[in-house]
């Protein structure tokens, strides 16, 4: 049950990061889950594990990390489209 909650929280964090930036994450729900989980890892590495915790993910650093990740991915995809 913990793994499913981890995936759900990761998906919500990825979705929120896309909403905050106004960018669509490629891959739909799977892309949101991946962005949220990788964002949680990036945020945890950069900012540590502080703030509220849900499903094994510290929400605030995970959201900040997902925003950073979505911004970088959208920047790279935009650069690839121009080339």
PyMOL Python script that loads the backbone (N, CA, C, O; Angstrom):
from pymol import cmd

cmd.read_pdbstr("""\
ATOM      1  N   UNK A   1       0.817  -1.197   0.000  1.00  0.00           N
ATOM      2  CA  UNK A   1       0.000   0.000   0.000  1.00  0.00           C
ATOM      3  C   UNK A   1       0.859   1.260   0.000  1.00  0.00           C
ATOM      4  O   UNK A   1       0.462   2.276  -0.570  1.00  0.00           O
ATOM      5  N   UNK A   2       2.029   1.208   0.630  1.00  0.00           N
ATOM      6  CA  UNK A   2       2.914   2.361   0.684  1.00  0.00           C
ATOM      7  C   UNK A   2       3.426   2.769  -0.686  1.00  0.00           C
ATOM      8  O   UNK A   2       3.591   3.958  -0.958  1.00  0.00           O
ATOM      9  N   UNK A   3       3.679   1.789  -1.558  1.00  0.00           N
ATOM     10  CA  UNK A   3       4.172   2.076  -2.898  1.00  0.00           C
ATOM     11  C   UNK A   3       3.119   2.801  -3.719  1.00  0.00           C
ATOM     12  O   UNK A   3       3.439   3.725  -4.466  1.00  0.00           O
ATOM     13  N   UNK A   4       1.868   2.387  -3.585  1.00  0.00           N
ATOM     14  CA  UNK A   4       0.775   3.035  -4.317  1.00  0.00           C
ATOM     15  C   UNK A   4       0.611   4.474  -3.842  1.00  0.00           C
ATOM     16  O   UNK A   4       0.412   5.373  -4.659  1.00  0.00           O
ATOM     17  N   UNK A   5       0.692   4.701  -2.539  1.00  0.00           N
ATOM     18  CA  UNK A   5       0.605   6.061  -2.004  1.00  0.00           C
ATOM     19  C   UNK A   5       1.774   6.904  -2.495  1.00  0.00           C
ATOM     20  O   UNK A   5       1.599   8.084  -2.799  1.00  0.00           O
ATOM     21  N   UNK A   6       2.957   6.318  -2.575  1.00  0.00           N
ATOM     22  CA  UNK A   6       4.140   7.000  -3.098  1.00  0.00           C
ATOM     23  C   UNK A   6       3.913   7.449  -4.539  1.00  0.00           C
ATOM     24  O   UNK A   6       4.257   8.574  -4.900  1.00  0.00           O
ATOM     25  N   UNK A   7       3.330   6.568  -5.368  1.00  0.00           N
ATOM     26  CA  UNK A   7       3.035   6.908  -6.758  1.00  0.00           C
ATOM     27  C   UNK A   7       1.972   8.002  -6.856  1.00  0.00           C
ATOM     28  O   UNK A   7       2.086   8.906  -7.684  1.00  0.00           O
ATOM     29  N   UNK A   8       0.952   7.925  -6.023  1.00  0.00           N
ATOM     30  CA  UNK A   8      -0.108   8.927  -6.041  1.00  0.00           C
ATOM     31  C   UNK A   8       0.434  10.292  -5.640  1.00  0.00           C
ATOM     32  O   UNK A   8       0.150  11.290  -6.302  1.00  0.00           O
ATOM     33  N   UNK A   9       1.206  10.343  -4.572  1.00  0.00           N
ATOM     34  CA  UNK A   9       1.784  11.612  -4.117  1.00  0.00           C
ATOM     35  C   UNK A   9       2.742  12.154  -5.177  1.00  0.00           C
ATOM     36  O   UNK A   9       2.743  13.357  -5.439  1.00  0.00           O
ATOM     37  N   UNK A  10       3.547  11.303  -5.783  1.00  0.00           N
ATOM     38  CA  UNK A  10       4.441  11.730  -6.859  1.00  0.00           C
ATOM     39  C   UNK A  10       3.677  12.298  -8.040  1.00  0.00           C
ATOM     40  O   UNK A  10       4.093  13.301  -8.620  1.00  0.00           O
ATOM     41  N   UNK A  11       2.570  11.675  -8.403  1.00  0.00           N
ATOM     42  CA  UNK A  11       1.741  12.169  -9.503  1.00  0.00           C
ATOM     43  C   UNK A  11       1.129  13.522  -9.195  1.00  0.00           C
ATOM     44  O   UNK A  11       1.083  14.400 -10.057  1.00  0.00           O
ATOM     45  N   UNK A  12       0.660  13.691  -7.973  1.00  0.00           N
ATOM     46  CA  UNK A  12       0.057  14.971  -7.583  1.00  0.00           C
ATOM     47  C   UNK A  12       1.118  16.070  -7.572  1.00  0.00           C
ATOM     48  O   UNK A  12       0.854  17.187  -8.018  1.00  0.00           O
ATOM     49  N   UNK A  13       2.297  15.769  -7.074  1.00  0.00           N
ATOM     50  CA  UNK A  13       3.372  16.767  -7.040  1.00  0.00           C
ATOM     51  C   UNK A  13       3.783  17.152  -8.465  1.00  0.00           C
ATOM     52  O   UNK A  13       3.980  18.333  -8.752  1.00  0.00           O
ATOM     53  N   UNK A  14       3.911  16.183  -9.345  1.00  0.00           N
ATOM     54  CA  UNK A  14       4.243  16.481 -10.743  1.00  0.00           C
ATOM     55  C   UNK A  14       3.172  17.311 -11.413  1.00  0.00           C
ATOM     56  O   UNK A  14       3.479  18.225 -12.178  1.00  0.00           O
ATOM     57  N   UNK A  15       1.921  17.004 -11.136  1.00  0.00           N
ATOM     58  CA  UNK A  15       0.795  17.749 -11.698  1.00  0.00           C
ATOM     59  C   UNK A  15       0.799  19.185 -11.190  1.00  0.00           C
ATOM     60  O   UNK A  15       0.605  20.121 -11.966  1.00  0.00           O
ATOM     61  N   UNK A  16       1.019  19.363  -9.881  1.00  0.00           N
ATOM     62  CA  UNK A  16       1.067  20.711  -9.306  1.00  0.00           C
ATOM     63  C   UNK A  16       2.224  21.525  -9.883  1.00  0.00           C
ATOM     64  O   UNK A  16       2.070  22.719 -10.142  1.00  0.00           O
ATOM     65  N   UNK A  17       3.363  20.901 -10.084  1.00  0.00           N
ATOM     66  CA  UNK A  17       4.509  21.607 -10.667  1.00  0.00           C
ATOM     67  C   UNK A  17       4.181  22.085 -12.076  1.00  0.00           C
ATOM     68  O   UNK A  17       4.537  23.201 -12.453  1.00  0.00           O
ATOM     69  N   UNK A  18       3.508  21.251 -12.850  1.00  0.00           N
ATOM     70  CA  UNK A  18       3.092  21.656 -14.192  1.00  0.00           C
ATOM     71  C   UNK A  18       2.093  22.791 -14.158  1.00  0.00           C
ATOM     72  O   UNK A  18       2.152  23.698 -14.989  1.00  0.00           O
ATOM     73  N   UNK A  19       1.170  22.753 -13.202  1.00  0.00           N
ATOM     74  CA  UNK A  19       0.189  23.835 -13.066  1.00  0.00           C
ATOM     75  C   UNK A  19       0.848  25.145 -12.657  1.00  0.00           C
ATOM     76  O   UNK A  19       0.518  26.200 -13.198  1.00  0.00           O
ATOM     77  N   UNK A  20       1.766  25.089 -11.719  1.00  0.00           N
ATOM     78  CA  UNK A  20       2.436  26.302 -11.238  1.00  0.00           C
ATOM     79  C   UNK A  20       3.217  26.964 -12.371  1.00  0.00           C
ATOM     80  O   UNK A  20       3.188  28.186 -12.513  1.00  0.00           O
ATOM     81  N   UNK A  21       3.906  26.172 -13.165  1.00  0.00           N
ATOM     82  CA  UNK A  21       4.702  26.727 -14.257  1.00  0.00           C
ATOM     83  C   UNK A  21       3.885  26.989 -15.515  1.00  0.00           C
ATOM     84  O   UNK A  21       4.341  27.710 -16.402  1.00  0.00           O
ATOM     85  N   UNK A  22       2.706  26.427 -15.607  1.00  0.00           N
ATOM     86  CA  UNK A  22       1.900  26.583 -16.808  1.00  0.00           C
ATOM     87  C   UNK A  22       2.422  25.758 -17.971  1.00  0.00           C
ATOM     88  O   UNK A  22       2.150  26.075 -19.129  1.00  0.00           O
ATOM     89  N   UNK A  23       3.161  24.711 -17.677  1.00  0.00           N
ATOM     90  CA  UNK A  23       3.751  23.837 -18.697  1.00  0.00           C
ATOM     91  C   UNK A  23       3.084  22.471 -18.624  1.00  0.00           C
ATOM     92  O   UNK A  23       2.725  22.001 -17.545  1.00  0.00           O
ATOM     93  N   UNK A  24       2.926  21.846 -19.769  1.00  0.00           N
ATOM     94  CA  UNK A  24       2.370  20.505 -19.815  1.00  0.00           C
ATOM     95  C   UNK A  24       3.518  19.504 -19.808  1.00  0.00           C
ATOM     96  O   UNK A  24       4.454  19.611 -20.601  1.00  0.00           O
ATOM     97  N   UNK A  25       3.438  18.548 -18.921  1.00  0.00           N
ATOM     98  CA  UNK A  25       4.481  17.532 -18.822  1.00  0.00           C
ATOM     99  C   UNK A  25       4.182  16.439 -19.837  1.00  0.00           C
ATOM    100  O   UNK A  25       3.081  15.890 -19.845  1.00  0.00           O
ATOM    101  N   UNK A  26       5.154  16.111 -20.703  1.00  0.00           N
ATOM    102  CA  UNK A  26       4.923  15.048 -21.680  1.00  0.00           C
ATOM    103  C   UNK A  26       4.686  13.708 -20.982  1.00  0.00           C
ATOM    104  O   UNK A  26       5.321  13.413 -19.970  1.00  0.00           O
ATOM    105  N   UNK A  27       3.800  12.921 -21.508  1.00  0.00           N
ATOM    106  CA  UNK A  27       3.557  11.589 -20.969  1.00  0.00           C
ATOM    107  C   UNK A  27       2.322  11.480 -20.112  1.00  0.00           C
ATOM    108  O   UNK A  27       2.016  10.394 -19.619  1.00  0.00           O
ATOM    109  N   UNK A  28       1.601  12.565 -19.915  1.00  0.00           N
ATOM    110  CA  UNK A  28       0.355  12.517 -19.154  1.00  0.00           C
ATOM    111  C   UNK A  28       0.572  12.128 -17.706  1.00  0.00           C
ATOM    112  O   UNK A  28       1.439  12.675 -17.025  1.00  0.00           O
ATOM    113  N   UNK A  29      -0.229  11.173 -17.239  1.00  0.00           N
ATOM    114  CA  UNK A  29      -0.185  10.754 -15.835  1.00  0.00           C
ATOM    115  C   UNK A  29       1.159  10.123 -15.497  1.00  0.00           C
ATOM    116  O   UNK A  29       1.722  10.392 -14.436  1.00  0.00           O
ATOM    117  N   UNK A  30       1.674   9.289 -16.386  1.00  0.00           N
ATOM    118  CA  UNK A  30       2.974   8.652 -16.147  1.00  0.00           C
ATOM    119  C   UNK A  30       4.068   9.720 -16.064  1.00  0.00           C
ATOM    120  O   UNK A  30       4.954   9.626 -15.215  1.00  0.00           O
ATOM    121  N   UNK A  31       4.018  10.724 -16.926  1.00  0.00           N
ATOM    122  CA  UNK A  31       4.979  11.818 -16.883  1.00  0.00           C
ATOM    123  C   UNK A  31       4.896  12.597 -15.585  1.00  0.00           C
ATOM    124  O   UNK A  31       5.920  13.002 -15.033  1.00  0.00           O
ATOM    125  N   UNK A  32       3.660  12.814 -15.086  1.00  0.00           N
ATOM    126  CA  UNK A  32       3.486  13.500 -13.809  1.00  0.00           C
ATOM    127  C   UNK A  32       4.085  12.696 -12.661  1.00  0.00           C
ATOM    128  O   UNK A  32       4.743  13.255 -11.784  1.00  0.00           O
ATOM    129  N   UNK A  33       3.860  11.398 -12.667  1.00  0.00           N
ATOM    130  CA  UNK A  33       4.398  10.539 -11.614  1.00  0.00           C
ATOM    131  C   UNK A  33       5.927  10.562 -11.648  1.00  0.00           C
ATOM    132  O   UNK A  33       6.577  10.696 -10.612  1.00  0.00           O
ATOM    133  N   UNK A  34       6.487  10.431 -12.842  1.00  0.00           N
ATOM    134  CA  UNK A  34       7.944  10.439 -12.973  1.00  0.00           C
ATOM    135  C   UNK A  34       8.514  11.792 -12.545  1.00  0.00           C
ATOM    136  O   UNK A  34       9.513  11.847 -11.830  1.00  0.00           O
ATOM    137  N   UNK A  35       7.880  12.879 -12.982  1.00  0.00           N
ATOM    138  CA  UNK A  35       8.353  14.218 -12.602  1.00  0.00           C
ATOM    139  C   UNK A  35       8.255  14.418 -11.098  1.00  0.00           C
ATOM    140  O   UNK A  35       9.146  15.020 -10.499  1.00  0.00           O
ATOM    141  N   UNK A  36       7.201  13.929 -10.482  1.00  0.00           N
ATOM    142  CA  UNK A  36       7.041  14.074  -9.040  1.00  0.00           C
ATOM    143  C   UNK A  36       8.060  13.269  -8.259  1.00  0.00           C
ATOM    144  O   UNK A  36       8.606  13.758  -7.270  1.00  0.00           O
ATOM    145  N   UNK A  37       8.327  12.042  -8.685  1.00  0.00           N
ATOM    146  CA  UNK A  37       9.283  11.195  -7.971  1.00  0.00           C
ATOM    147  C   UNK A  37      10.711  11.702  -8.162  1.00  0.00           C
ATOM    148  O   UNK A  37      11.475  11.777  -7.199  1.00  0.00           O
ATOM    149  N   UNK A  38      11.075  12.049  -9.395  1.00  0.00           N
ATOM    150  CA  UNK A  38      12.416  12.584  -9.625  1.00  0.00           C
ATOM    151  C   UNK A  38      12.546  13.957  -8.958  1.00  0.00           C
ATOM    152  O   UNK A  38      13.599  14.286  -8.412  1.00  0.00           O
ATOM    153  N   UNK A  39      11.484  14.748  -9.005  1.00  0.00           N
ATOM    154  CA  UNK A  39      11.486  16.040  -8.321  1.00  0.00           C
ATOM    155  C   UNK A  39      11.649  15.887  -6.821  1.00  0.00           C
ATOM    156  O   UNK A  39      12.315  16.704  -6.184  1.00  0.00           O
ATOM    157  N   UNK A  40      11.051  14.851  -6.247  1.00  0.00           N
ATOM    158  CA  UNK A  40      11.216  14.592  -4.819  1.00  0.00           C
ATOM    159  C   UNK A  40      12.660  14.238  -4.506  1.00  0.00           C
ATOM    160  O   UNK A  40      13.197  14.655  -3.480  1.00  0.00           O
ATOM    161  N   UNK A  41      13.281  13.482  -5.373  1.00  0.00           N
ATOM    162  CA  UNK A  41      14.679  13.137  -5.178  1.00  0.00           C
ATOM    163  C   UNK A  41      15.575  14.370  -5.295  1.00  0.00           C
ATOM    164  O   UNK A  41      16.455  14.584  -4.461  1.00  0.00           O
ATOM    165  N   UNK A  42      15.346  15.187  -6.344  1.00  0.00           N
ATOM    166  CA  UNK A  42      16.127  16.408  -6.543  1.00  0.00           C
ATOM    167  C   UNK A  42      15.922  17.374  -5.380  1.00  0.00           C
ATOM    168  O   UNK A  42      16.888  17.919  -4.846  1.00  0.00           O
ATOM    169  N   UNK A  43      14.677  17.587  -4.989  1.00  0.00           N
ATOM    170  CA  UNK A  43      14.377  18.490  -3.882  1.00  0.00           C
ATOM    171  C   UNK A  43      14.972  18.013  -2.569  1.00  0.00           C
ATOM    172  O   UNK A  43      15.470  18.816  -1.780  1.00  0.00           O
ATOM    173  N   UNK A  44      14.921  16.709  -2.332  1.00  0.00           N
ATOM    174  CA  UNK A  44      15.523  16.160  -1.125  1.00  0.00           C
ATOM    175  C   UNK A  44      17.028  16.319  -1.118  1.00  0.00           C
ATOM    176  O   UNK A  44      17.626  16.583  -0.075  1.00  0.00           O
ATOM    177  N   UNK A  45      17.648  16.160  -2.287  1.00  0.00           N
ATOM    178  CA  UNK A  45      19.100  16.311  -2.372  1.00  0.00           C
ATOM    179  C   UNK A  45      19.525  17.767  -2.194  1.00  0.00           C
ATOM    180  O   UNK A  45      20.554  18.049  -1.580  1.00  0.00           O
ATOM    181  N   UNK A  46      18.732  18.685  -2.732  1.00  0.00           N
ATOM    182  CA  UNK A  46      19.093  20.103  -2.650  1.00  0.00           C
ATOM    183  C   UNK A  46      18.703  20.756  -1.324  1.00  0.00           C
ATOM    184  O   UNK A  46      19.463  21.552  -0.773  1.00  0.00           O
ATOM    185  N   UNK A  47      17.523  20.418  -0.818  1.00  0.00           N
ATOM    186  CA  UNK A  47      16.967  21.135   0.326  1.00  0.00           C
ATOM    187  C   UNK A  47      16.773  20.288   1.571  1.00  0.00           C
ATOM    188  O   UNK A  47      16.411  20.825   2.618  1.00  0.00           O
ATOM    189  N   UNK A  48      16.998  18.996   1.497  1.00  0.00           N
ATOM    190  CA  UNK A  48      16.804  18.127   2.655  1.00  0.00           C
ATOM    191  C   UNK A  48      15.341  17.725   2.818  1.00  0.00           C
ATOM    192  O   UNK A  48      14.498  18.053   1.983  1.00  0.00           O
ATOM    193  N   UNK A  49      15.059  17.025   3.884  1.00  0.00           N
ATOM    194  CA  UNK A  49      13.698  16.541   4.145  1.00  0.00           C
ATOM    195  C   UNK A  49      13.072  17.357   5.264  1.00  0.00           C
ATOM    196  O   UNK A  49      13.146  16.974   6.432  1.00  0.00           O
ATOM    197  N   UNK A  50      12.459  18.473   4.916  1.00  0.00           N
ATOM    198  CA  UNK A  50      11.777  19.308   5.898  1.00  0.00           C
ATOM    199  C   UNK A  50      10.352  19.551   5.426  1.00  0.00           C
ATOM    200  O   UNK A  50      10.035  19.352   4.253  1.00  0.00           O
ATOM    201  N   UNK A  51       9.531  19.963   6.303  1.00  0.00           N
ATOM    202  CA  UNK A  51       8.136  20.211   5.971  1.00  0.00           C
ATOM    203  C   UNK A  51       7.296  18.962   6.159  1.00  0.00           C
ATOM    204  O   UNK A  51       7.785  17.932   6.624  1.00  0.00           O
ATOM    205  N   UNK A  52       6.042  19.064   5.795  1.00  0.00           N
ATOM    206  CA  UNK A  52       5.141  17.917   5.967  1.00  0.00           C
ATOM    207  C   UNK A  52       5.555  16.740   5.086  1.00  0.00           C
ATOM    208  O   UNK A  52       6.103  16.916   3.997  1.00  0.00           O
ATOM    209  N   UNK A  53       5.281  15.545   5.584  1.00  0.00           N
ATOM    210  CA  UNK A  53       5.661  14.315   4.912  1.00  0.00           C
ATOM    211  C   UNK A  53       4.406  13.522   4.607  1.00  0.00           C
ATOM    212  O   UNK A  53       3.559  13.338   5.481  1.00  0.00           O
ATOM    213  N   UNK A  54       4.278  13.051   3.377  1.00  0.00           N
ATOM    214  CA  UNK A  54       3.127  12.249   2.998  1.00  0.00           C
ATOM    215  C   UNK A  54       3.600  11.121   2.102  1.00  0.00           C
ATOM    216  O   UNK A  54       4.179  11.366   1.044  1.00  0.00           O
ATOM    217  N   UNK A  55       3.363   9.908   2.509  1.00  0.00           N
ATOM    218  CA  UNK A  55       3.749   8.753   1.715  1.00  0.00           C
ATOM    219  C   UNK A  55       5.247   8.604   1.542  1.00  0.00           C
ATOM    220  O   UNK A  55       5.701   8.051   0.541  1.00  0.00           O
ATOM    221  N   UNK A  56       6.017   9.084   2.492  1.00  0.00           N
ATOM    222  CA  UNK A  56       7.467   8.981   2.399  1.00  0.00           C
ATOM    223  C   UNK A  56       8.103  10.086   1.590  1.00  0.00           C
ATOM    224  O   UNK A  56       9.303  10.034   1.322  1.00  0.00           O
ATOM    225  N   UNK A  57       7.329  11.096   1.189  1.00  0.00           N
ATOM    226  CA  UNK A  57       7.845  12.209   0.399  1.00  0.00           C
ATOM    227  C   UNK A  57       7.639  13.492   1.195  1.00  0.00           C
ATOM    228  O   UNK A  57       6.526  13.793   1.627  1.00  0.00           O
ATOM    229  N   UNK A  58       8.721  14.246   1.386  1.00  0.00           N
ATOM    230  CA  UNK A  58       8.610  15.562   2.012  1.00  0.00           C
ATOM    231  C   UNK A  58       8.023  16.509   0.962  1.00  0.00           C
ATOM    232  O   UNK A  58       8.649  16.754  -0.069  1.00  0.00           O
ATOM    233  N   UNK A  59       6.844  17.031   1.215  1.00  0.00           N
ATOM    234  CA  UNK A  59       6.054  17.732   0.210  1.00  0.00           C
ATOM    235  C   UNK A  59       6.737  19.000  -0.325  1.00  0.00           C
ATOM    236  O   UNK A  59       6.838  19.167  -1.540  1.00  0.00           O
ATOM    237  N   UNK A  60       7.199  19.878   0.536  1.00  0.00           N
ATOM    238  CA  UNK A  60       7.731  21.178   0.086  1.00  0.00           C
ATOM    239  C   UNK A  60       8.993  21.014  -0.770  1.00  0.00           C
ATOM    240  O   UNK A  60       9.041  21.557  -1.874  1.00  0.00           O
ATOM    241  N   UNK A  61      10.018  20.284  -0.303  1.00  0.00           N
ATOM    242  CA  UNK A  61      11.199  20.124  -1.166  1.00  0.00           C
ATOM    243  C   UNK A  61      10.881  19.355  -2.453  1.00  0.00           C
ATOM    244  O   UNK A  61      11.478  19.620  -3.496  1.00  0.00           O
ATOM    245  N   UNK A  62       9.950  18.410  -2.382  1.00  0.00           N
ATOM    246  CA  UNK A  62       9.583  17.653  -3.576  1.00  0.00           C
ATOM    247  C   UNK A  62       8.916  18.554  -4.604  1.00  0.00           C
ATOM    248  O   UNK A  62       9.179  18.430  -5.800  1.00  0.00           O
ATOM    249  N   UNK A  63       8.058  19.456  -4.151  1.00  0.00           N
ATOM    250  CA  UNK A  63       7.393  20.371  -5.068  1.00  0.00           C
ATOM    251  C   UNK A  63       8.401  21.326  -5.699  1.00  0.00           C
ATOM    252  O   UNK A  63       8.343  21.586  -6.901  1.00  0.00           O
ATOM    253  N   UNK A  64       9.316  21.843  -4.902  1.00  0.00           N
ATOM    254  CA  UNK A  64      10.348  22.736  -5.440  1.00  0.00           C
ATOM    255  C   UNK A  64      11.233  21.989  -6.443  1.00  0.00           C
ATOM    256  O   UNK A  64      11.557  22.519  -7.505  1.00  0.00           O
ATOM    257  N   UNK A  65      11.619  20.766  -6.104  1.00  0.00           N
ATOM    258  CA  UNK A  65      12.427  19.961  -7.021  1.00  0.00           C
ATOM    259  C   UNK A  65      11.691  19.625  -8.305  1.00  0.00           C
ATOM    260  O   UNK A  65      12.291  19.626  -9.380  1.00  0.00           O
ATOM    261  N   UNK A  66      10.386  19.336  -8.209  1.00  0.00           N
ATOM    262  CA  UNK A  66       9.593  19.035  -9.404  1.00  0.00           C
ATOM    263  C   UNK A  66       9.445  20.273 -10.281  1.00  0.00           C
ATOM    264  O   UNK A  66       9.462  20.168 -11.507  1.00  0.00           O
ATOM    265  N   UNK A  67       9.300  21.445  -9.663  1.00  0.00           N
ATOM    266  CA  UNK A  67       9.221  22.685 -10.443  1.00  0.00           C
ATOM    267  C   UNK A  67      10.521  22.903 -11.206  1.00  0.00           C
ATOM    268  O   UNK A  67      10.500  23.255 -12.386  1.00  0.00           O
ATOM    269  N   UNK A  68      11.649  22.697 -10.537  1.00  0.00           N
ATOM    270  CA  UNK A  68      12.952  22.830 -11.197  1.00  0.00           C
ATOM    271  C   UNK A  68      13.062  21.843 -12.351  1.00  0.00           C
ATOM    272  O   UNK A  68      13.506  22.205 -13.440  1.00  0.00           O
ATOM    273  N   UNK A  69      12.660  20.596 -12.116  1.00  0.00           N
ATOM    274  CA  UNK A  69      12.739  19.558 -13.146  1.00  0.00           C
ATOM    275  C   UNK A  69      11.847  19.880 -14.344  1.00  0.00           C
ATOM    276  O   UNK A  69      12.288  19.762 -15.488  1.00  0.00           O
ATOM    277  N   UNK A  70      10.614  20.278 -14.102  1.00  0.00           N
ATOM    278  CA  UNK A  70       9.685  20.593 -15.192  1.00  0.00           C
ATOM    279  C   UNK A  70      10.208  21.786 -15.995  1.00  0.00           C
ATOM    280  O   UNK A  70      10.101  21.801 -17.221  1.00  0.00           O
ATOM    281  N   UNK A  71      10.769  22.781 -15.315  1.00  0.00           N
ATOM    282  CA  UNK A  71      11.326  23.931 -16.014  1.00  0.00           C
ATOM    283  C   UNK A  71      12.463  23.509 -16.927  1.00  0.00           C
ATOM    284  O   UNK A  71      12.519  23.931 -18.082  1.00  0.00           O
ATOM    285  N   UNK A  72      13.369  22.682 -16.424  1.00  0.00           N
ATOM    286  CA  UNK A  72      14.514  22.238 -17.226  1.00  0.00           C
ATOM    287  C   UNK A  72      14.064  21.386 -18.404  1.00  0.00           C
ATOM    288  O   UNK A  72      14.554  21.562 -19.520  1.00  0.00           O
ATOM    289  N   UNK A  73      13.135  20.466 -18.166  1.00  0.00           N
ATOM    290  CA  UNK A  73      12.651  19.597 -19.250  1.00  0.00           C
ATOM    291  C   UNK A  73      11.932  20.419 -20.315  1.00  0.00           C
ATOM    292  O   UNK A  73      12.133  20.187 -21.507  1.00  0.00           O
ATOM    293  N   UNK A  74      11.096  21.376 -19.906  1.00  0.00           N
ATOM    294  CA  UNK A  74      10.389  22.203 -20.893  1.00  0.00           C
ATOM    295  C   UNK A  74      11.370  23.074 -21.675  1.00  0.00           C
ATOM    296  O   UNK A  74      11.169  23.305 -22.867  1.00  0.00           O
ATOM    297  N   UNK A  75      12.430  23.560 -21.023  1.00  0.00           N
ATOM    298  CA  UNK A  75      13.449  24.349 -21.709  1.00  0.00           C
ATOM    299  C   UNK A  75      14.173  23.501 -22.750  1.00  0.00           C
ATOM    300  O   UNK A  75      14.404  23.956 -23.870  1.00  0.00           O
ATOM    301  N   UNK A  76      14.530  22.277 -22.389  1.00  0.00           N
ATOM    302  CA  UNK A  76      15.225  21.384 -23.325  1.00  0.00           C
ATOM    303  C   UNK A  76      14.320  21.011 -24.493  1.00  0.00           C
ATOM    304  O   UNK A  76      14.764  21.006 -25.641  1.00  0.00           O
ATOM    305  N   UNK A  77      13.064  20.703 -24.217  1.00  0.00           N
ATOM    306  CA  UNK A  77      12.141  20.350 -25.304  1.00  0.00           C
ATOM    307  C   UNK A  77      11.903  21.527 -26.236  1.00  0.00           C
ATOM    308  O   UNK A  77      11.787  21.335 -27.446  1.00  0.00           O
ATOM    309  N   UNK A  78      11.829  22.739 -25.702  1.00  0.00           N
ATOM    310  CA  UNK A  78      11.659  23.929 -26.531  1.00  0.00           C
ATOM    311  C   UNK A  78      12.875  24.146 -27.418  1.00  0.00           C
ATOM    312  O   UNK A  78      12.732  24.515 -28.583  1.00  0.00           O
ATOM    313  N   UNK A  79      14.080  23.921 -26.876  1.00  0.00           N
ATOM    314  CA  UNK A  79      15.303  24.073 -27.656  1.00  0.00           C
ATOM    315  C   UNK A  79      15.394  23.008 -28.758  1.00  0.00           C
ATOM    316  O   UNK A  79      15.898  23.281 -29.847  1.00  0.00           O
ATOM    317  N   UNK A  80      14.910  21.808 -28.471  1.00  0.00           N
ATOM    318  CA  UNK A  80      14.938  20.738 -29.474  1.00  0.00           C
ATOM    319  C   UNK A  80      13.967  21.013 -30.617  1.00  0.00           C
ATOM    320  O   UNK A  80      14.240  20.662 -31.765  1.00  0.00           O
ATOM    321  N   UNK A  81      12.836  21.641 -30.307  1.00  0.00           N
ATOM    322  CA  UNK A  81      11.863  21.956 -31.352  1.00  0.00           C
ATOM    323  C   UNK A  81      12.391  23.011 -32.313  1.00  0.00           C
ATOM    324  O   UNK A  81      12.081  22.979 -33.504  1.00  0.00           O
ATOM    325  N   UNK A  82      13.199  23.956 -31.794  1.00  0.00           N
ATOM    326  CA  UNK A  82      13.759  25.001 -32.641  1.00  0.00           C
ATOM    327  C   UNK A  82      14.835  24.463 -33.569  1.00  0.00           C
ATOM    328  O   UNK A  82      15.026  24.986 -34.667  1.00  0.00           O
ATOM    329  N   UNK A  83      15.536  23.431 -33.142  1.00  0.00           N
ATOM    330  CA  UNK A  83      16.664  22.900 -33.930  1.00  0.00           C
ATOM    331  C   UNK A  83      16.205  22.086 -35.103  1.00  0.00           C
ATOM    332  O   UNK A  83      17.031  21.574 -35.859  1.00  0.00           O
TER     333      UNK A  83
END
""", "prot")
cmd.dss("prot")
cmd.show_as("cartoon", "prot")
cmd.util.cbc("prot")
cmd.orient("prot")
